[in-house]
Amino acid sequence: PSDQRGSGSQYNLYANGGFNLGDGRFRSRSSFRQDEEGQQDWQRSNTYAQRDLTALKGTLTLGESFTPGDVFDSIPFRGVQVASDMGMLPDSMQGYAPIIRGIAESQAKVEVRQNGFSLYTTYVAPGAFEIDDLNAASGSGDLEIIITEADGRERRFTQPYATLGNMLREKTWRYSMTLGEYNAVDGGQRPAFAQASLAYGLPFDLTLYGGLLGADFYRAGVVGVGKSLGSLGAVSVDVTQAQADVPQAQGGQQKGQSVSVRYGKAFETGTSVRFAGYRSPTEGYRDFEEAVRLQDPNDYFGLSKRSKVEASVNQALGSRGSFYLNMSQQHYWGSSRQDKQMQLGFNTQHKGVTYGVYASKTLTDNYGENNQVVFTVSMPIGQTRSTATYSVTRNNDGSLDQRAGLSGNDGNLTYNVNANRSDLAGNNGSALVGYRAPYAQLGAGVSVGSGYRQASVSASGSVLAHGDGVEFGQALSETVALVEIKDTPNVGVLNAPGTLTNKKGYALVPYVTPYRKNRVALDTGQLDTSGDIDDGVTNVVPRRGAVVKATFAARRSEKVVLSVRLQDGSLPPFGTTVLDDKGVSAGVVGQAGQVLIAVNEGRVYSMKWGETAAQRCTV
């Protein structure tokens, strides 16, 4: 806090919970925010019950969720939906989530929103950042990124994105049917609507798709085709016709068309290209969200999108570095307003030193123009896992920011310390530390500058209740595995680094792929010498949202070395098998008659290397 601004606190809480019962699963996702003025906002973005429809390669959803974004833009709804689950199809059909990139001038908070719902919040160190683990709520739409600096300054930009997931193999279907009401985040208009979409893979690498969307005041239809161009990539084109009935004050009935083009290609040279373009040749075209807003005279914003373009190029340069270029642009009918964003990044390595250039340009009528260019040099420090970084940032007004930092990790501990000098904001510094505890990810940070001090703490983890008790672990994904090694603690799981089984012998594997064979392997490096696990590898194939159990058999025994002599003083033959009282192999005779055996409850062991009485003995 500073003397001029006083002090304040802000809180963010994200809760994802639910339960599984038989073939069904119940989930609820919510977030809580409280700003420095004490204003509280609790959102429930989706609460639903769901089960697989295996024969239809889809899922049934009841409650609050989002429509698919493969034909129409995704819509938050409250109702019932039957839709394909692309996770049941081959990997080549899987979805896409955008990478969020930006520049933080201090230890900043970054929040990502979609359809008004808060999806993600994290704290980042000063400099360029990227968020590549985002789980977007739908396959297309607009993401709003809010960067709040340590001194309270706020910057926003919008990142449109779209997938090229509408290509299907021959004789493959993709479908969705939704009936419900529009689930407005702000408690506004909640009109009933119905939506259906269908896609089918045709011969000659063609995919035909279409859909219908209807409400009392809105009707829309779309038809499109996708085509694989072989070595040139894939392209799709679709046309949407829409008609909206709006109050006379907003122009009465409006109708029009829009055309959308998408393209994608990954080249063997390491280059990947994506393009998505949307254009409405007639001013009367409205998408469903715009039509909903127009029903309320108090929420009339009057602008409809005229065109939208999103493009990205990524180039891997092997050991020499990488390059990327992202851009997006939106124009509106009847207004000079435009939203633009461009990001350019390049990095290369030479003799262990990494050089990088990052440039960003954003322009919106609401938040003005913002241009930044960053030059970065980083190098490892000695034989440690630390990296030293120096960067210079040129801001929109021509001012310069300089930053020197040290970051690294030591096992489960990560840290980032920075000192900054700004032409406008003066000197400031920050420190950020993270620790991966056995049952949670913990973080803390502090930032001190001219007239302000900021501190932050964070924690994320999970609680899983099952038939044999309650377990704690790292934050979980949608589908997880529960490792069970009865009463065998301190066994590691290679799928979850840093995770060990607890005293009861349980551990959580937070990331498991649904409808795929997942190899779960144990790390017995910290297992005590009295523990035996015969087979430390298993495979599980879970459904989406499942908590699948991976069970391993363990035995407790004492390890004993015997030096065996026969009654006549000779040694038993090398390689003779030693059997316990149940006839199970317990060891093998080695050199000099030595045997390493695992002693369980039994105390009598036998050896046999022939059929005569002289070729067998008991220990």
Beta strands, then each sheet from edge to edge (+ up, - down):
strand 1: 11-21
strand 2: 24-34
strand 3: 40-53
strand 4: 58-66
strand 5: 76-84
strand 6: 100-104
strand 7: 108-114
strand 8: 117-124
strand 9: 127-131
strand 10: 140-148
strand 11: 154-162
strand 12: 173-182
strand 13: 192-202
strand 14: 206-215
strand 15: 218-228
strand 16: 234-244
strand 17: 254-266
strand 18: 271-279
strand 19: 305-316
strand 20: 321-332
strand 21: 338-350
strand 22: 353-364
strand 23: 368-380
strand 24: 386-394
strand 25: 400-410
strand 26: 413-422
strand 27: 426-437
strand 28: 440-449
strand 29: 452-460
strand 30: 462-466
strand 31: 469-473
strand 32: 480-484
strand 33: 492-493
strand 34: 506-509
strand 35: 518-523
strand 36: 531-533
strand 37: 537-540
strand 38: 547-551
strand 39: 554-556
strand 40: 558-563
strand 41: 577-579
strand 42: 585-588
strand 43: 594-599
strand 44: 606-608
strand 45: 616-618
sheet 1: 1+ 2- 3+ 4- 5+ 12- 13+ 14- 15+ 16- 17+ 18- 19+ 20- 21+ 22- 23+ 24- 25+ 26- 27+ 28- 29+
sheet 2: 6+ 9-
sheet 3: 8+ 7- 10+ 11-
sheet 4: 30+ 31-
sheet 5: 34+ 32- 38-
sheet 6: 33+ 35- 37+
sheet 7: 36+ 39-
sheet 8: 40+ 43-
sheet 9: 42+ 41- 44+ 45-
end
